[in-house]
Amino acid sequence: MIVLIGVLGGLFASWQNFRSGAYIMAASMLCGAACRAFLPEERLGFLVTRKRVTDITVMASLGLGLAFFAWTARGG
């Protein structure tokens, strides 16, 4: 739920400032990857969709990709 709220909050924030919204979404995805890596499966709810390694890889890649995209984008 925290990842979903973070991504939606980032989308809302990106209307005013693209970079800050993208950084919020990236942080949310990286937080989800960290939660998936360290918390037991009983406490994760919908974050458990595939194997642990696949979930962590996908969320961390999306988070790092969004952060890199926001960092290299022109304007703001």
Buried (B, 14 or more C-beta within 10 A) or exposed (E): EEBEEBBEBBEEBBEEEBBBBBBBBBBBBBBBBBBBEEEEEEEBEEBBEEEEEEBBBBBBEBBBEBBEEBEEEEEE
